[in-house]
Amino acid sequence: MNVVFGINPVLELIRTRPGSIENLCVARATENPKIKSEIVPLAERSRIKVILSDKDQLNELAAGGVHQGIVA
């Protein structure tokens, strides 16, 4: 399983290769406007499944990396 995390890397992946993304995991409590108003709507338009996740789940997916509340 390949994982991309962080706001800008995930946004770039959605823009360039949306078909390569199985799921988009977003922090349930995110208040980040770029995630809420740009990334999630773009993912939904690209028919990428958006899953609201807990911080612990994101930490595990990012394997200790800085996920900024979003993992693809």
Predicted model as a PDB file, atoms N, CA, C, CB and O in Angstrom, pLDDT in the B-factor column:
MODEL        1                                                                  
ATOM      1  N   MET A   1       0.854  -1.182   0.000  1.00 70.00           N  
ATOM      2  CA  MET A   1       0.000   0.000   0.000  1.00 70.00           C  
ATOM      3  C   MET A   1       0.898   1.243   0.000  1.00 70.00           C  
ATOM      4  CB  MET A   1      -0.971  -0.001   1.237  1.00 70.00           C  
ATOM      5  O   MET A   1       1.749   1.403   0.876  1.00 70.00           O  
ATOM      6  N   ASN A   2       0.706   2.095  -0.962  1.00 91.00           N  
ATOM      7  CA  ASN A   2       1.421   3.368  -1.013  1.00 91.00           C  
ATOM      8  C   ASN A   2       0.578   4.435  -0.343  1.00 91.00           C  
ATOM      9  CB  ASN A   2       1.755   3.769  -2.474  1.00 91.00           C  
ATOM     10  O   ASN A   2      -0.638   4.484  -0.527  1.00 91.00           O  
ATOM     11  N   VAL A   3       1.217   5.275   0.422  1.00 96.00           N  
ATOM     12  CA  VAL A   3       0.518   6.308   1.179  1.00 96.00           C  
ATOM     13  C   VAL A   3       1.164   7.659   0.896  1.00 96.00           C  
ATOM     14  CB  VAL A   3       0.537   5.995   2.701  1.00 96.00           C  
ATOM     15  O   VAL A   3       2.388   7.785   0.883  1.00 96.00           O  
ATOM     16  N   VAL A   4       0.329   8.662   0.670  1.00 97.00           N  
ATOM     17  CA  VAL A   4       0.791  10.032   0.509  1.00 97.00           C  
ATOM     18  C   VAL A   4       0.110  10.850   1.596  1.00 97.00           C  
ATOM     19  CB  VAL A   4       0.477  10.597  -0.934  1.00 97.00           C  
ATOM     20  O   VAL A   4      -1.093  10.714   1.815  1.00 97.00           O  
ATOM     21  N   PHE A   5       0.866  11.689   2.272  1.00 97.00           N  
ATOM     22  CA  PHE A   5       0.261  12.479   3.345  1.00 97.00           C  
ATOM     23  C   PHE A   5       0.788  13.893   3.318  1.00 97.00           C  
ATOM     24  CB  PHE A   5       0.530  11.843   4.710  1.00 97.00           C  
ATOM     25  O   PHE A   5       1.848  14.173   2.759  1.00 97.00           O  
ATOM     26  N   GLY A   6       0.028  14.780   3.932  1.00 97.00           N  
ATOM     27  CA  GLY A   6       0.359  16.204   3.938  1.00 97.00           C  
ATOM     28  C   GLY A   6      -0.525  16.934   2.936  1.00 97.00           C  
ATOM     29  O   GLY A   6      -0.894  16.384   1.899  1.00 97.00           O  
ATOM     30  N   ILE A   7      -0.853  18.159   3.255  1.00 98.00           N  
ATOM     31  CA  ILE A   7      -1.807  18.933   2.454  1.00 98.00           C  
ATOM     32  C   ILE A   7      -1.358  19.088   1.004  1.00 98.00           C  
ATOM     33  CB  ILE A   7      -2.010  20.306   3.072  1.00 98.00           C  
ATOM     34  O   ILE A   7      -2.091  18.701   0.093  1.00 98.00           O  
ATOM     35  N   ASN A   8      -0.190  19.636   0.774  1.00 97.00           N  
ATOM     36  CA  ASN A   8       0.237  19.895  -0.606  1.00 97.00           C  
ATOM     37  C   ASN A   8       0.504  18.627  -1.409  1.00 97.00           C  
ATOM     38  CB  ASN A   8       1.477  20.741  -0.599  1.00 97.00           C  
ATOM     39  O   ASN A   8       0.092  18.566  -2.567  1.00 97.00           O  
ATOM     40  N   PRO A   9       1.169  17.612  -0.861  1.00 97.00           N  
ATOM     41  CA  PRO A   9       1.352  16.380  -1.631  1.00 97.00           C  
ATOM     42  C   PRO A   9       0.033  15.690  -2.006  1.00 97.00           C  
ATOM     43  CB  PRO A   9       2.209  15.421  -0.845  1.00 97.00           C  
ATOM     44  O   PRO A   9      -0.119  15.191  -3.121  1.00 97.00           O  
ATOM     45  N   VAL A  10      -0.908  15.669  -1.072  1.00 98.00           N  
ATOM     46  CA  VAL A  10      -2.204  15.045  -1.364  1.00 98.00           C  
ATOM     47  C   VAL A  10      -2.960  15.847  -2.413  1.00 98.00           C  
ATOM     48  CB  VAL A  10      -3.051  14.921  -0.081  1.00 98.00           C  
ATOM     49  O   VAL A  10      -3.541  15.269  -3.331  1.00 98.00           O  
ATOM     50  N   LEU A  11      -2.960  17.149  -2.293  1.00 98.00           N  
ATOM     51  CA  LEU A  11      -3.641  17.996  -3.276  1.00 98.00           C  
ATOM     52  C   LEU A  11      -3.049  17.778  -4.670  1.00 98.00           C  
ATOM     53  CB  LEU A  11      -3.534  19.486  -2.876  1.00 98.00           C  
ATOM     54  O   LEU A  11      -3.793  17.644  -5.641  1.00 98.00           O  
ATOM     55  N   GLU A  12      -1.735  17.741  -4.775  1.00 98.00           N  
ATOM     56  CA  GLU A  12      -1.079  17.513  -6.065  1.00 98.00           C  
ATOM     57  C   GLU A  12      -1.433  16.140  -6.633  1.00 98.00           C  
ATOM     58  CB  GLU A  12       0.443  17.644  -5.918  1.00 98.00           C  
ATOM     59  O   GLU A  12      -1.650  16.005  -7.837  1.00 98.00           O  
ATOM     60  N   LEU A  13      -1.493  15.129  -5.782  1.00 97.00           N  
ATOM     61  CA  LEU A  13      -1.855  13.786  -6.228  1.00 97.00           C  
ATOM     62  C   LEU A  13      -3.280  13.760  -6.760  1.00 97.00           C  
ATOM     63  CB  LEU A  13      -1.699  12.778  -5.084  1.00 97.00           C  
ATOM     64  O   LEU A  13      -3.537  13.150  -7.798  1.00 97.00           O  
ATOM     65  N   ILE A  14      -4.208  14.408  -6.074  1.00 98.00           N  
ATOM     66  CA  ILE A  14      -5.597  14.454  -6.536  1.00 98.00           C  
ATOM     67  C   ILE A  14      -5.676  15.168  -7.882  1.00 98.00           C  
ATOM     68  CB  ILE A  14      -6.499  15.163  -5.495  1.00 98.00           C  
ATOM     69  O   ILE A  14      -6.416  14.741  -8.769  1.00 98.00           O  
ATOM     70  N   ARG A  15      -4.931  16.233  -8.036  1.00 97.00           N  
ATOM     71  CA  ARG A  15      -4.960  16.993  -9.292  1.00 97.00           C  
ATOM     72  C   ARG A  15      -4.350  16.216 -10.459  1.00 97.00           C  
ATOM     73  CB  ARG A  15      -4.221  18.311  -9.118  1.00 97.00           C  
ATOM     74  O   ARG A  15      -4.846  16.301 -11.583  1.00 97.00           O  
ATOM     75  N   THR A  16      -3.284  15.463 -10.206  1.00 97.00           N  
ATOM     76  CA  THR A  16      -2.559  14.831 -11.305  1.00 97.00           C  
ATOM     77  C   THR A  16      -2.913  13.367 -11.545  1.00 97.00           C  
ATOM     78  CB  THR A  16      -1.106  14.936 -11.050  1.00 97.00           C  
ATOM     79  O   THR A  16      -2.888  12.903 -12.685  1.00 97.00           O  
ATOM     80  N   ARG A  17      -3.242  12.638 -10.484  1.00 97.00           N  
ATOM     81  CA  ARG A  17      -3.529  11.206 -10.633  1.00 97.00           C  
ATOM     82  C   ARG A  17      -4.670  10.763  -9.721  1.00 97.00           C  
ATOM     83  CB  ARG A  17      -2.276  10.381 -10.333  1.00 97.00           C  
ATOM     84  O   ARG A  17      -4.469   9.899  -8.867  1.00 97.00           O  
ATOM     85  N   PRO A  18      -5.854  11.331  -9.882  1.00 96.00           N  
ATOM     86  CA  PRO A  18      -6.963  10.976  -8.992  1.00 96.00           C  
ATOM     87  C   PRO A  18      -7.339   9.500  -9.043  1.00 96.00           C  
ATOM     88  CB  PRO A  18      -8.166  11.801  -9.334  1.00 96.00           C  
ATOM     89  O   PRO A  18      -7.805   8.942  -8.050  1.00 96.00           O  
ATOM     90  N   GLY A  19      -7.141   8.871 -10.189  1.00 95.00           N  
ATOM     91  CA  GLY A  19      -7.480   7.459 -10.315  1.00 95.00           C  
ATOM     92  C   GLY A  19      -6.583   6.535  -9.517  1.00 95.00           C  
ATOM     93  O   GLY A  19      -6.904   5.360  -9.340  1.00 95.00           O  
ATOM     94  N   SER A  20      -5.473   7.044  -9.036  1.00 96.00           N  
ATOM     95  CA  SER A  20      -4.548   6.223  -8.253  1.00 96.00           C  
ATOM     96  C   SER A  20      -4.897   6.201  -6.768  1.00 96.00           C  
ATOM     97  CB  SER A  20      -3.132   6.728  -8.433  1.00 96.00           C  
ATOM     98  O   SER A  20      -4.259   5.500  -5.984  1.00 96.00           O  
ATOM     99  N   ILE A  21      -5.915   6.973  -6.387  1.00 97.00           N  
ATOM    100  CA  ILE A  21      -6.262   7.095  -4.967  1.00 97.00           C  
ATOM    101  C   ILE A  21      -7.464   6.219  -4.647  1.00 97.00           C  
ATOM    102  CB  ILE A  21      -6.556   8.568  -4.596  1.00 97.00           C  
ATOM    103  O   ILE A  21      -8.528   6.353  -5.252  1.00 97.00           O  
ATOM    104  N   GLU A  22      -7.279   5.328  -3.693  1.00 95.00           N  
ATOM    105  CA  GLU A  22      -8.365   4.444  -3.261  1.00 95.00           C  
ATOM    106  C   GLU A  22      -9.272   5.160  -2.258  1.00 95.00           C  
ATOM    107  CB  GLU A  22      -7.794   3.150  -2.637  1.00 95.00           C  
ATOM    108  O   GLU A  22     -10.496   5.125  -2.389  1.00 95.00           O  
ATOM    109  N   ASN A  23      -8.675   5.801  -1.266  1.00 97.00           N  
ATOM    110  CA  ASN A  23      -9.413   6.509  -0.217  1.00 97.00           C  
ATOM    111  C   ASN A  23      -8.648   7.761   0.190  1.00 97.00           C  
ATOM    112  CB  ASN A  23      -9.650   5.591   1.013  1.00 97.00           C  
ATOM    113  O   ASN A  23      -7.427   7.843   0.052  1.00 97.00           O  
ATOM    114  N   LEU A  24      -9.395   8.722   0.691  1.00 98.00           N  
ATOM    115  CA  LEU A  24      -8.806   9.922   1.270  1.00 98.00           C  
ATOM    116  C   LEU A  24      -9.242   9.972   2.723  1.00 98.00           C  
ATOM    117  CB  LEU A  24      -9.235  11.221   0.491  1.00 98.00           C  
ATOM    118  O   LEU A  24     -10.432  10.095   3.011  1.00 98.00           O  
ATOM    119  N   CYS A  25      -8.299   9.880   3.631  1.00 98.00           N  
ATOM    120  CA  CYS A  25      -8.607   9.914   5.056  1.00 98.00           C  
ATOM    121  C   CYS A  25      -8.333  11.323   5.572  1.00 98.00           C  
ATOM    122  CB  CYS A  25      -7.771   8.851   5.845  1.00 98.00           C  
ATOM    123  O   CYS A  25      -7.237  11.861   5.413  1.00 98.00           O  
ATOM    124  N   VAL A  26      -9.345  11.899   6.187  1.00 98.00           N  
ATOM    125  CA  VAL A  26      -9.285  13.279   6.666  1.00 98.00           C  
ATOM    126  C   VAL A  26      -9.564  13.291   8.165  1.00 98.00           C  
ATOM    127  CB  VAL A  26     -10.302  14.187   5.902  1.00 98.00           C  
ATOM    128  O   VAL A  26     -10.454  12.590   8.646  1.00 98.00           O  
ATOM    129  N   ALA A  27      -8.802  14.088   8.891  1.00 97.00           N  
ATOM    130  CA  ALA A  27      -9.026  14.203  10.336  1.00 97.00           C  
ATOM    131  C   ALA A  27     -10.441  14.667  10.612  1.00 97.00           C  
ATOM    132  CB  ALA A  27      -8.015  15.173  10.974  1.00 97.00           C  
ATOM    133  O   ALA A  27     -10.895  15.681  10.082  1.00 97.00           O  
ATOM    134  N   ARG A  28     -11.121  13.921  11.437  1.00 95.00           N  
ATOM    135  CA  ARG A  28     -12.516  14.206  11.777  1.00 95.00           C  
ATOM    136  C   ARG A  28     -12.682  15.632  12.292  1.00 95.00           C  
ATOM    137  CB  ARG A  28     -13.020  13.211  12.823  1.00 95.00           C  
ATOM    138  O   ARG A  28     -13.691  16.276  12.002  1.00 95.00           O  
ATOM    139  N   ALA A  29     -11.716  16.130  13.046  1.00 92.00           N  
ATOM    140  CA  ALA A  29     -11.835  17.440  13.696  1.00 92.00           C  
ATOM    141  C   ALA A  29     -11.108  18.545  12.941  1.00 92.00           C  
ATOM    142  CB  ALA A  29     -11.302  17.362  15.105  1.00 92.00           C  
ATOM    143  O   ALA A  29     -10.829  19.597  13.516  1.00 92.00           O  
ATOM    144  N   THR A  30     -10.795  18.332  11.670  1.00 93.00           N  
ATOM    145  CA  THR A  30     -10.009  19.341  10.966  1.00 93.00           C  
ATOM    146  C   THR A  30     -10.775  20.650  10.808  1.00 93.00           C  
ATOM    147  CB  THR A  30      -9.592  18.819   9.603  1.00 93.00           C  
ATOM    148  O   THR A  30     -11.973  20.662  10.523  1.00 93.00           O  
ATOM    149  N   GLU A  31     -10.066  21.727  10.996  1.00 93.00           N  
ATOM    150  CA  GLU A  31     -10.606  23.066  10.764  1.00 93.00           C  
ATOM    151  C   GLU A  31      -9.815  23.762   9.656  1.00 93.00           C  
ATOM    152  CB  GLU A  31     -10.571  23.905  12.066  1.00 93.00           C  
ATOM    153  O   GLU A  31     -10.033  24.939   9.367  1.00 93.00           O  
ATOM    154  N   ASN A  32      -8.902  23.023   9.048  1.00 96.00           N  
ATOM    155  CA  ASN A  32      -8.048  23.605   8.016  1.00 96.00           C  
ATOM    156  C   ASN A  32      -8.894  23.978   6.801  1.00 96.00           C  
ATOM    157  CB  ASN A  32      -6.918  22.620   7.614  1.00 96.00           C  
ATOM    158  O   ASN A  32      -9.515  23.103   6.197  1.00 96.00           O  
ATOM    159  N   PRO A  33      -8.933  25.244   6.433  1.00 97.00           N  
ATOM    160  CA  PRO A  33      -9.792  25.672   5.324  1.00 97.00           C  
ATOM    161  C   PRO A  33      -9.391  25.080   3.971  1.00 97.00           C  
ATOM    162  CB  PRO A  33      -9.777  27.172   5.229  1.00 97.00           C  
ATOM    163  O   PRO A  33     -10.248  24.860   3.115  1.00 97.00           O  
ATOM    164  N   LYS A  34      -8.108  24.823   3.772  1.00 97.00           N  
ATOM    165  CA  LYS A  34      -7.673  24.244   2.501  1.00 97.00           C  
ATOM    166  C   LYS A  34      -8.187  22.810   2.358  1.00 97.00           C  
ATOM    167  CB  LYS A  34      -6.135  24.273   2.394  1.00 97.00           C  
ATOM    168  O   LYS A  34      -8.570  22.386   1.267  1.00 97.00           O  
ATOM    169  N   ILE A  35      -8.192  22.078   3.454  1.00 97.00           N  
ATOM    170  CA  ILE A  35      -8.715  20.713   3.424  1.00 97.00           C  
ATOM    171  C   ILE A  35     -10.226  20.746   3.211  1.00 97.00           C  
ATOM    172  CB  ILE A  35      -8.364  19.958   4.735  1.00 97.00           C  
ATOM    173  O   ILE A  35     -10.756  20.046   2.348  1.00 97.00           O  
ATOM    174  N   LYS A  36     -10.910  21.562   4.001  1.00 96.00           N  
ATOM    175  CA  LYS A  36     -12.371  21.583   3.967  1.00 96.00           C  
ATOM    176  C   LYS A  36     -12.952  22.175   2.685  1.00 96.00           C  
ATOM    177  CB  LYS A  36     -12.884  22.354   5.137  1.00 96.00           C  
ATOM    178  O   LYS A  36     -13.942  21.665   2.161  1.00 96.00           O  
ATOM    179  N   SER A  37     -12.342  23.248   2.177  1.00 96.00           N  
ATOM    180  CA  SER A  37     -12.972  23.941   1.052  1.00 96.00           C  
ATOM    181  C   SER A  37     -12.334  23.644  -0.300  1.00 96.00           C  
ATOM    182  CB  SER A  37     -12.934  25.411   1.292  1.00 96.00           C  
ATOM    183  O   SER A  37     -12.912  23.972  -1.336  1.00 96.00           O  
ATOM    184  N   GLU A  38     -11.160  23.032  -0.309  1.00 97.00           N  
ATOM    185  CA  GLU A  38     -10.509  22.755  -1.586  1.00 97.00           C  
ATOM    186  C   GLU A  38     -10.281  21.259  -1.818  1.00 97.00           C  
ATOM    187  CB  GLU A  38      -9.186  23.487  -1.655  1.00 97.00           C  
ATOM    188  O   GLU A  38     -10.722  20.714  -2.830  1.00 97.00           O  
ATOM    189  N   ILE A  39      -9.600  20.601  -0.891  1.00 98.00           N  
ATOM    190  CA  ILE A  39      -9.212  19.212  -1.116  1.00 98.00           C  
ATOM    191  C   ILE A  39     -10.403  18.261  -1.075  1.00 98.00           C  
ATOM    192  CB  ILE A  39      -8.190  18.792  -0.087  1.00 98.00           C  
ATOM    193  O   ILE A  39     -10.572  17.455  -1.990  1.00 98.00           O  
ATOM    194  N   VAL A  40     -11.222  18.335  -0.045  1.00 97.00           N  
ATOM    195  CA  VAL A  40     -12.362  17.412   0.059  1.00 97.00           C  
ATOM    196  C   VAL A  40     -13.334  17.584  -1.109  1.00 97.00           C  
ATOM    197  CB  VAL A  40     -13.102  17.628   1.387  1.00 97.00           C  
ATOM    198  O   VAL A  40     -13.735  16.581  -1.698  1.00 97.00           O  
ATOM    199  N   PRO A  41     -13.732  18.809  -1.472  1.00 98.00           N  
ATOM    200  CA  PRO A  41     -14.621  18.934  -2.638  1.00 98.00           C  
ATOM    201  C   PRO A  41     -13.992  18.416  -3.935  1.00 98.00           C  
ATOM    202  CB  PRO A  41     -15.019  20.384  -2.821  1.00 98.00           C  
ATOM    203  O   PRO A  41     -14.685  17.816  -4.757  1.00 98.00           O  
ATOM    204  N   LEU A  42     -12.697  18.640  -4.126  1.00 97.00           N  
ATOM    205  CA  LEU A  42     -12.017  18.136  -5.318  1.00 97.00           C  
ATOM    206  C   LEU A  42     -12.012  16.611  -5.324  1.00 97.00           C  
ATOM    207  CB  LEU A  42     -10.575  18.676  -5.388  1.00 97.00           C  
ATOM    208  O   LEU A  42     -12.241  15.990  -6.363  1.00 97.00           O  
ATOM    209  N   ALA A  43     -11.755  16.015  -4.180  1.00 98.00           N  
ATOM    210  CA  ALA A  43     -11.782  14.554  -4.068  1.00 98.00           C  
ATOM    211  C   ALA A  43     -13.179  14.009  -4.369  1.00 98.00           C  
ATOM    212  CB  ALA A  43     -11.334  14.116  -2.661  1.00 98.00           C  
ATOM    213  O   ALA A  43     -13.319  13.014  -5.081  1.00 98.00           O  
ATOM    214  N   GLU A  44     -14.196  14.649  -3.835  1.00 97.00           N  
ATOM    215  CA  GLU A  44     -15.563  14.200  -4.081  1.00 97.00           C  
ATOM    216  C   GLU A  44     -15.922  14.311  -5.561  1.00 97.00           C  
ATOM    217  CB  GLU A  44     -16.549  15.013  -3.239  1.00 97.00           C  
ATOM    218  O   GLU A  44     -16.562  13.412  -6.107  1.00 97.00           O  
ATOM    219  N   ARG A  45     -15.519  15.400  -6.215  1.00 97.00           N  
ATOM    220  CA  ARG A  45     -15.773  15.548  -7.655  1.00 97.00           C  
ATOM    221  C   ARG A  45     -15.024  14.486  -8.458  1.00 97.00           C  
ATOM    222  CB  ARG A  45     -15.362  16.954  -8.133  1.00 97.00           C  
ATOM    223  O   ARG A  45     -15.469  14.080  -9.531  1.00 97.00           O  
ATOM    224  N   SER A  46     -13.890  14.043  -7.930  1.00 97.00           N  
ATOM    225  CA  SER A  46     -13.084  13.015  -8.594  1.00 97.00           C  
ATOM    226  C   SER A  46     -13.532  11.612  -8.204  1.00 97.00           C  
ATOM    227  CB  SER A  46     -11.607  13.200  -8.256  1.00 97.00           C  
ATOM    228  O   SER A  46     -12.916  10.619  -8.591  1.00 97.00           O  
ATOM    229  N   ARG A  47     -14.607  11.544  -7.435  1.00 97.00           N  
ATOM    230  CA  ARG A  47     -15.188  10.268  -6.978  1.00 97.00           C  
ATOM    231  C   ARG A  47     -14.237   9.442  -6.124  1.00 97.00           C  
ATOM    232  CB  ARG A  47     -15.616   9.447  -8.168  1.00 97.00           C  
ATOM    233  O   ARG A  47     -14.189   8.215  -6.216  1.00 97.00           O  
ATOM    234  N   ILE A  48     -13.485  10.147  -5.293  1.00 98.00           N  
ATOM    235  CA  ILE A  48     -12.600   9.499  -4.325  1.00 98.00           C  
ATOM    236  C   ILE A  48     -13.357   9.408  -3.012  1.00 98.00           C  
ATOM    237  CB  ILE A  48     -11.242  10.285  -4.153  1.00 98.00           C  
ATOM    238  O   ILE A  48     -13.926  10.396  -2.547  1.00 98.00           O  
ATOM    239  N   LYS A  49     -13.363   8.234  -2.419  1.00 98.00           N  
ATOM    240  CA  LYS A  49     -14.054   8.028  -1.151  1.00 98.00           C  
ATOM    241  C   LYS A  49     -13.330   8.789  -0.044  1.00 98.00           C  
ATOM    242  CB  LYS A  49     -14.142   6.519  -0.809  1.00 98.00           C  
ATOM    243  O   LYS A  49     -12.132   8.602   0.164  1.00 98.00           O  
ATOM    244  N   VAL A  50     -14.065   9.651   0.666  1.00 98.00           N  
ATOM    245  CA  VAL A  50     -13.515  10.445   1.762  1.00 98.00           C  
ATOM    246  C   VAL A  50     -13.947   9.807   3.077  1.00 98.00           C  
ATOM    247  CB  VAL A  50     -13.985  11.938   1.677  1.00 98.00           C  
ATOM    248  O   VAL A  50     -15.138   9.616   3.324  1.00 98.00           O  
ATOM    249  N   ILE A  51     -12.977   9.482   3.910  1.00 98.00           N  
ATOM    250  CA  ILE A  51     -13.234   8.831   5.196  1.00 98.00           C  
ATOM    251  C   ILE A  51     -12.785   9.768   6.312  1.00 98.00           C  
ATOM    252  CB  ILE A  51     -12.499   7.450   5.293  1.00 98.00           C  
ATOM    253  O   ILE A  51     -11.637  10.213   6.330  1.00 98.00           O  
ATOM    254  N   LEU A  52     -13.686  10.066   7.235  1.00 97.00           N  
ATOM    255  CA  LEU A  52     -13.314  10.869   8.414  1.00 97.00           C  
ATOM    256  C   LEU A  52     -12.620   9.947   9.409  1.00 97.00           C  
ATOM    257  CB  LEU A  52     -14.577  11.562   9.071  1.00 97.00           C  
ATOM    258  O   LEU A  52     -13.161   8.907   9.784  1.00 97.00           O  
ATOM    259  N   SER A  53     -11.439  10.326   9.826  1.00 97.00           N  
ATOM    260  CA  SER A  53     -10.603   9.464  10.657  1.00 97.00           C  
ATOM    261  C   SER A  53     -10.158  10.170  11.926  1.00 97.00           C  
ATOM    262  CB  SER A  53      -9.389   8.995   9.876  1.00 97.00           C  
ATOM    263  O   SER A  53     -10.115  11.398  12.000  1.00 97.00           O  
ATOM    264  N   ASP A  54      -9.830   9.361  12.920  1.00 96.00           N  
ATOM    265  CA  ASP A  54      -9.260   9.881  14.163  1.00 96.00           C  
ATOM    266  C   ASP A  54      -7.773  10.134  13.963  1.00 96.00           C  
ATOM    267  CB  ASP A  54      -9.498   8.895  15.344  1.00 96.00           C  
ATOM    268  O   ASP A  54      -7.150   9.565  13.066  1.00 96.00           O  
ATOM    269  N   LYS A  55      -7.217  10.983  14.796  1.00 93.00           N  
ATOM    270  CA  LYS A  55      -5.792  11.327  14.719  1.00 93.00           C  
ATOM    271  C   LYS A  55      -4.915  10.081  14.818  1.00 93.00           C  
ATOM    272  CB  LYS A  55      -5.420  12.316  15.832  1.00 93.00           C  
ATOM    273  O   LYS A  55      -3.909   9.979  14.116  1.00 93.00           O  
ATOM    274  N   ASP A  56      -5.282   9.141  15.675  1.00 94.00           N  
ATOM    275  CA  ASP A  56      -4.490   7.920  15.839  1.00 94.00           C  
ATOM    276  C   ASP A  56      -4.446   7.108  14.545  1.00 94.00           C  
ATOM    277  CB  ASP A  56      -5.062   7.063  16.975  1.00 94.00           C  
ATOM    278  O   ASP A  56      -3.408   6.549  14.191  1.00 94.00           O  
ATOM    279  N   GLN A  57      -5.564   7.048  13.850  1.00 96.00           N  
ATOM    280  CA  GLN A  57      -5.605   6.316  12.583  1.00 96.00           C  
ATOM    281  C   GLN A  57      -4.694   6.977  11.550  1.00 96.00           C  
ATOM    282  CB  GLN A  57      -7.048   6.240  12.050  1.00 96.00           C  
ATOM    283  O   GLN A  57      -3.969   6.296  10.825  1.00 96.00           O  
ATOM    284  N   LEU A  58      -4.737   8.304  11.488  1.00 97.00           N  
ATOM    285  CA  LEU A  58      -3.883   9.029  10.551  1.00 97.00           C  
ATOM    286  C   LEU A  58      -2.408   8.858  10.908  1.00 97.00           C  
ATOM    287  CB  LEU A  58      -4.253  10.516  10.534  1.00 97.00           C  
ATOM    288  O   LEU A  58      -1.570   8.686  10.023  1.00 97.00           O  
ATOM    289  N   ASN A  59      -2.095   8.905  12.187  1.00 95.00           N  
ATOM    290  CA  ASN A  59      -0.713   8.694  12.634  1.00 95.00           C  
ATOM    291  C   ASN A  59      -0.204   7.324  12.189  1.00 95.00           C  
ATOM    292  CB  ASN A  59      -0.614   8.824  14.169  1.00 95.00           C  
ATOM    293  O   ASN A  59       0.932   7.189  11.734  1.00 95.00           O  
ATOM    294  N   GLU A  60      -1.052   6.319  12.326  1.00 95.00           N  
ATOM    295  CA  GLU A  60      -0.674   4.966  11.934  1.00 95.00           C  
ATOM    296  C   GLU A  60      -0.461   4.875  10.418  1.00 95.00           C  
ATOM    297  CB  GLU A  60      -1.749   3.960  12.383  1.00 95.00           C  
ATOM    298  O   GLU A  60       0.515   4.279   9.965  1.00 95.00           O  
ATOM    299  N   LEU A  61      -1.355   5.454   9.648  1.00 95.00           N  
ATOM    300  CA  LEU A  61      -1.231   5.425   8.191  1.00 95.00           C  
ATOM    301  C   LEU A  61       0.024   6.153   7.711  1.00 95.00           C  
ATOM    302  CB  LEU A  61      -2.467   6.046   7.547  1.00 95.00           C  
ATOM    303  O   LEU A  61       0.696   5.707   6.780  1.00 95.00           O  
ATOM    304  N   ALA A  62       0.328   7.269   8.351  1.00 95.00           N  
ATOM    305  CA  ALA A  62       1.493   8.073   7.955  1.00 95.00           C  
ATOM    306  C   ALA A  62       2.792   7.537   8.550  1.00 95.00           C  
ATOM    307  CB  ALA A  62       1.297   9.523   8.382  1.00 95.00           C  
ATOM    308  O   ALA A  62       3.866   8.072   8.276  1.00 95.00           O  
ATOM    309  N   ALA A  63       2.700   6.495   9.352  1.00 93.00           N  
ATOM    310  CA  ALA A  63       3.879   5.831   9.935  1.00 93.00           C  
ATOM    311  C   ALA A  63       4.847   6.834  10.567  1.00 93.00           C  
ATOM    312  CB  ALA A  63       4.611   5.018   8.862  1.00 93.00           C  
ATOM    313  O   ALA A  63       6.056   6.772  10.341  1.00 93.00           O  
ATOM    314  N   GLY A  64       4.308   7.742  11.350  1.00 85.00           N  
ATOM    315  CA  GLY A  64       5.150   8.678  12.076  1.00 85.00           C  
ATOM    316  C   GLY A  64       5.460   9.956  11.323  1.00 85.00           C  
ATOM    317  O   GLY A  64       6.105  10.850  11.870  1.00 85.00           O  
ATOM    318  N   GLY A  65       5.012  10.062  10.070  1.00 92.00           N  
ATOM    319  CA  GLY A  65       5.237  11.272   9.293  1.00 92.00           C  
ATOM    320  C   GLY A  65       4.248  12.365   9.704  1.00 92.00           C  
ATOM    321  O   GLY A  65       3.289  12.106  10.431  1.00 92.00           O  
ATOM    322  N   VAL A  66       4.489  13.567   9.236  1.00 94.00           N  
ATOM    323  CA  VAL A  66       3.610  14.690   9.544  1.00 94.00           C  
ATOM    324  C   VAL A  66       2.501  14.719   8.510  1.00 94.00           C  
ATOM    325  CB  VAL A  66       4.391  16.041   9.566  1.00 94.00           C  
ATOM    326  O   VAL A  66       2.716  15.149   7.377  1.00 94.00           O  
ATOM    327  N   HIS A  67       1.306  14.260   8.895  1.00 96.00           N  
ATOM    328  CA  HIS A  67       0.202  14.100   7.945  1.00 96.00           C  
ATOM    329  C   HIS A  67      -0.643  15.363   7.781  1.00 96.00           C  
ATOM    330  CB  HIS A  67      -0.684  12.964   8.387  1.00 96.00           C  
ATOM    331  O   HIS A  67      -1.365  15.478   6.790  1.00 96.00           O  
ATOM    332  N   GLN A  68      -0.580  16.288   8.689  1.00 97.00           N  
ATOM    333  CA  GLN A  68      -1.337  17.544   8.644  1.00 97.00           C  
ATOM    334  C   GLN A  68      -2.853  17.313   8.575  1.00 97.00           C  
ATOM    335  CB  GLN A  68      -0.890  18.372   7.444  1.00 97.00           C  
ATOM    336  O   GLN A  68      -3.601  18.190   8.142  1.00 97.00           O  
ATOM    337  N   GLY A  69      -3.293  16.136   9.004  1.00 97.00           N  
ATOM    338  CA  GLY A  69      -4.724  15.851   9.033  1.00 97.00           C  
ATOM    339  C   GLY A  69      -5.275  15.241   7.760  1.00 97.00           C  
ATOM    340  O   GLY A  69      -6.492  15.185   7.587  1.00 97.00           O  
ATOM    341  N   ILE A  70      -4.398  14.774   6.848  1.00 98.00           N  
ATOM    342  CA  ILE A  70      -4.888  14.203   5.599  1.00 98.00           C  
ATOM    343  C   ILE A  70      -3.917  13.152   5.060  1.00 98.00           C  
ATOM    344  CB  ILE A  70      -5.104  15.308   4.557  1.00 98.00           C  
ATOM    345  O   ILE A  70      -2.705  13.363   5.021  1.00 98.00           O  
ATOM    346  N   VAL A  71      -4.484  12.008   4.645  1.00 98.00           N  
ATOM    347  CA  VAL A  71      -3.693  10.903   4.095  1.00 98.00           C  
ATOM    348  C   VAL A  71      -4.460  10.298   2.927  1.00 98.00           C  
ATOM    349  CB  VAL A  71      -3.387   9.817   5.188  1.00 98.00           C  
ATOM    350  O   VAL A  71      -5.661  10.044   3.019  1.00 98.00           O  
ATOM    351  N   ALA A  72      -3.749  10.072   1.829  1.00 97.00           N  
ATOM    352  CA  ALA A  72      -4.359   9.397   0.666  1.00 97.00           C  
ATOM    353  C   ALA A  72      -3.694   8.040   0.491  1.00 97.00           C  
ATOM    354  CB  ALA A  72      -4.214  10.261  -0.644  1.00 97.00           C  
ATOM    355  O   ALA A  72      -4.044   7.294  -0.424  1.00 97.00           O  
TER     356      ALA A  72                                                      
ENDMDL                                                                          
END                                                                             
